[in-house]
Amino acid sequence: MSAAKGAAPEEKDNAAAGGFLGWIERVGNKVPHPVIIFLYLIVGVIVLSAILSLLDVGITEQVLVPAPKTVDTSMSIAGGTYAPLDEPAGFEVNAEGNVDVFPHDYVVKEVRVNVRSLLTIEGIRFIFTSFVNNFAGFTVVATIFVAMIGVGVAEQAGMMAALIRKLVAVTPGAWLTFVIILVGGLSSVATDAGYLILIPLGAAAFLSVGRHPVAGVAAAYAGVSASFAVNILIAPLDALLTEMTNEAIALVDPSRTITVTANWYFSSVSLLAMAVVMTFVTARIIEPRLGRYDPREALGHAPGEATDMPTPDDAEKVDSAAEARGLRGALIGFLIGLAVVVVFTAPPGAPLRDPATGQVIGTTPFMNSLIFIISMLFLAAGIGYGRGAGTIKSSVDIVNGVTKTFAGLAGLIFMLLVISQFIAYFNFSNLPDVIAGSLAQALQQARVPDIVLLVLLILVIAVIDIIMTGALPKWAILAPIFVPLFMRLGIAPQTVLAAYRVGDSPLNVITPLMVYLPFVVLITQRYVKSAGLGTIIALMIPYTVFVLITWIILFIVWFALGIPLGPGYPVNLG
């Protein structure tokens, strides 16, 4: 019996070390620190941009741009008069003389995009003058800090661990992975919140039931990111993608438009189906590869050496009475915070409603405030838990909880500083636009059946996603090319948009340009000290492969059967 136990770690190590994924992990973890990698990439972009600019490399394409709009502001304000003026769509001067923001109108414009050299006078000036602004404008940094205020206090107070224990208690063991992945998919309505909150929670939830915490990281990361472009809920992203699609439709038929529900059936089924696929990958590929979790070994401790890493055995040390009081306090704190949000959202004319339409969902103050709202709800609940459980005794404990959380983000922030420079220089060079446009034009010229062309479109989008992770920039380039093309072939624009959703997400979890990848590495290193970029990419490749293949098959079957993509939206033009 003891011999069998002694052989298990060796077998696990041999399994983990072998195979293609083991090779990727070993190679990936031998590469330099991500900061150094991005410094190399910065140098590479600078040199490549200079060479391609000298060769006059570029592309002519049609892109969607905000339309200029004439706004009549002839009015008497405080004794003065404003004359009509031309200004970019998206802004208008109100009766108080202030500028209001409203949804963009888009027009299609043919432009020549050339690679811009970063070694010209203009390029060198940009490198030096934009350094601070590149980082200051990198909103993911501010988002992380804001989101981690509430989560940090809740975690330090012990509320996160208590919630996880409750989640585990009420969720059958076989359903835990599926629930975490599905919640991750739904969290895309709150954009970045899923990355910052669910990934650490997934790791802790797996650990609490004796499963490998890194498998929890992988499952949560896949749930949040690998099917990001679909949701059962209508998200702000849907409104923006729909608006861009309508402008591309107008190139062929100005009288035709689609609404945000054009892909709702397909998105809802896709979210559930991909959650099932990712659950299968986690259980059958990821967890067997990781094996049994030994916190002392994973964190580099010698056998028998003490470590403060929690284990499933710690559950018996929990003060159940204090935890119950804490959870009651957390509920009270959460309800108070929720009541404040309702007061600022529900009444007509409330501050968080759209001032023009009165809507709550869409591009509204409420949706733009979701990260802050979620963070404050966690903060209120965390304080309530701490007061009830006795883990927070004064305001100093609250401040210490935040500062301790921020201190743990120092390495991540430095990494994001370097990443922000690379992205800015890469975008300045126009390399993403030229590469994406070239691939799109090659696909447009292909002479193949409609469904094959749609699948090729999905694959091209997936490839482009490696270098251009944002959903909107890619669609701004691709929509005016492919929506008119497929409409002329009799394929509805909502079908092209559905194909775009399929290709946009699966490679999110393996591209080095995903801005939250360093954060995922940081969370993983809490549990496995030696984890690196290669560890995460090797873990996530199975998700990308299975999700992309299964999703393409679902799309083909959906198209072949002619199932409506949304209420009143067939796959082909009527």
Disulfide bonds with the S-S distance in Angstrom:
none
